[in-house]
Amino acid sequence: MGSCSTWAWQELLVLLSSVWLWVGSGQPTPPGSTHTPGPQLKFRLAGYPRKHNEGRIEVFYNDEWGTICDDDFTLANAHVLCRHLGFVAATGWAHSAKYGKGIGRIWLDNVNCAGGEKSIGDCKHRGWGNSDCSHEEDAGVICKDERIPGFKDSNVIETEQSHVEEVRLRSVVSGARRQLPVTEGIVEVRYKDGWAQICDEGWDSQNSRVVCGMMGFPAEKKVNRNFYKLFTERQQLNYRLHSVSCTGTEVHLSMCAFEFYRGNTSAACGAGMPAVVSCVPGPLFATGNAHKKKQRQQQQSQPRIRLKGGAKVGEGRVEVLKSSEWGTICDDRWNLLSASVVCRELGFGSAREALTGARMGQGTGPIHMNEVQCLGTEKTLWSCPFKNITQEDCKHTEDAAVRCNIPYMGYETLIRLSGGRSRFEGRVEVAVGAGDGDQPRWGLVCGEGWGTLEAMVACRQLGLGFANHGLQETWYWDASNVTEMVLSGVKCAGHEMSLSHCQHHGTSLNCRNTGTRFAAGVICSETASDLLLHAPLVQETAYIEDRPLHMLYCAAEENCLSSSARLANWPYGHRRLLRFSSQIHNNGRADFRPKAGRHSWVWHECHRHYHSMDIFTHYDILTPNGTKVAEGHKASFCLEDTECEEDVAKRYECANFGEQGITVGCWDLYRHDIDCQWIDITDVKPGNYILQVVINPNFEVAESDFTNNAMKCNCKYDGHRIWVHSCHIGDALSEEANKRFEQYPGQLNNQIS
């Protein structure tokens, strides 16, 4: 710790409102609560193998870690313990040391909670340390993978914007309209009811790097100290810290060595001045000419690293490109140092969280790296030591993810929800005309054309995760006093940070129905599903069938044949069908539920079943230049859990008018011999084509990642037989490999002579 005394270290931790390594006991205590559960309790999950939200439950009591016996254990006990750990509830519990035997004391036995207790100490039990159990009876819990809002996680330094005022950059540039993000200023730390400065004596670029990382910037740059010297000579300064000494790899200032000023904190800072930092913003946050920025990005070669499946900018599952194929990273030894290298490489700051156990959903394809151990100074993750993976080492349930610090942009101040039953839903209200000191004017968004992609951007801007639904009518929610519509024609790609970045009509409103009932609304969720096709199965099961017309009346009624079938000589003749099985997996973190519930299903007399959605999957045969020559679709009457991974229970089945959906870790199988599981290729000439399958094509149901919804295969048809090969998810390959795929030699001349 250098010259930093123990009490100073503790005091700065309090000062910076950070949590490091331990989980405190339970949820934030409401104001006015006088409950004290005796000694400070801490909780953690341990054991192997396990995910981040399950494990042997261990409790820190009387300065010692210990376990809980499984005698008389109930789900209610697990609820209380999961809330201690920051999860909203429990989904199950485990007995007989399922996650391995603990060591040390068995602190609790015969625990009996009602489920609503604030602390495990409030539940009935035999008394602390009084047990007749062995560690073979250690209890475990399985918590719901949803965090209590505002809970500070273990192995996390919290520097989200709600807490980041504890360390700030104070810009002293004149002008009322300061541009965000603030990239340069005096470093200040919260002290008592105000802010205090840091003496810059001995301050170096490593210290600046740490501060810039906390503020969401990948790098620091030199600053004009003369300008600040003139400014600070006229200021009354209040110094709080000095002799700060960082190595540059810390993710928070509190982890550096330092000293507090003692006695009179406004004492002069030797011959120095306050620490001043200037940061370099990443490409996403660089201000200035957008066109130049775009050119700069185009000149760069394709990145070899990306984030997938995150709700916010700067978070997601880490994926890396190797041998032209995208793959994931195993979470063994994954920590904040390695995570920070990823974040800075992508143009963000240091890492706020290094997530394990596929917290951002499971990836697909190869797992490229294991036991990554960065020093924190590397420019790219590929420079860090790592082990190559073997099949036995890791599974996609261990995919590593990150949450990076990003610059404060203030986007969340320009949007709010009203009328909803919880903070996650409501009618969307946006602020317009803010600036030059004016009070912003709040107004509604026209619901016309508003859909899932627009709702995704609104939920991201609000900091509420993913969108469950984008609503075009919100008459059933109480109106606030805001009744005027101020925004229409909103069209988003889905990745924007703010609705203002999406296309819209600007100041000229164009909305057919301007009543409040037709205002846009959202229902947000912290988690979302993620569907993708099992590509190898399509390749393995594809074949041609000549099916007699007299067996296709139902299919024709459901519009599953090409348009020329209407002109056929029914019931004589046949249609040529390309048939294959499709298996749709849910690799996300929430169950996939159809947009339309059972109440709106339609009875189909011909097939004697109910329809739940019109079209759920598009099947297309394309020429190399993208022209569609044949198409099919899945007129989905049923989505259910056909099979699931080990330890995952089926929840959805269609029989007897059952509930419909796909559970996380399960898949829905449409066999090749089911009606409409085909493409009518009767009119297709022999040649080389691309077979394309797109799930959820109109984004009707929310997912954490829409970019992996398409699957492509090379397809050769000689008029009699068909060969399907090179099937892959649309974003699984590098840009170069995709180009090679679309222009492989057989496709340069489409027709087979």
Buried (B, 14 or more C-beta within 10 A) or exposed (E): EEEBEEEBBEEBBEBBBBBBEBBBBBBEEEEEEEEEBEEEBBBBBBBEEBBBBBBBBBBBBEEEBBBBBBBEBBBBBBBBBBBBBBBBBBBEBBBEBBBBBBEEBBBBBBBEBEBEBBBBBBBEBBEBBEBEBEBEBBBBBBBBBBBBBEBBBBBBBBBBBEBBEBBBBBBEEEEEEEEEBBBBBBBBBBBEEEBBBBBBBEBEBBBBBBBBBBBBBBBBBEBEEEEBEEBBEEEEBBBBBBBBBBBBBBBBBBBBBBBBBEEEBBBEBEEBBBBBBBBBBBEBBBEEEEEEBEEEEEEEEEEBBBBBBBBBBBBBBBBBBBEBBBBBBBBBBBBBBBBBBBBBBBBBBBBBBBBBBBBBBBBBBBBBBBBBBBEBBBEBBBEBEBBEBEEEBBBBBBBBBBBBBBBBBEBBEBBBBBBBEEEBBBBBBBBBEBEEEEEEEBBBBBBBBBBBBBBBBBBBBBBBBBBBBBBBBBEEBEBBEBEEBBBBBBEBEBEBBBBBBBEBBEEEBEBEBBBBEBBBBBBBBBBBBBBBBBBEBBBEBBEBEEBEBEEBEBBBEBBBBBEEBEEBEEEEEBBBBBBBBBBBBBBBBBBBBBBBEEEEBEEBEEBEBBBBBBBBBBBBBBBBEEEEBBBBBBBBBBBBBBEBBEEEEEBBBBEEEEBBBBBBBBBBBBEBEBBBBBBBBBEBEBBBBBBBBBBBBEBBBBBBBBBBBBBBBBBBBEEEEBBBEBBBBBBBBBEEBBEEBBEBEBBEEBEEE
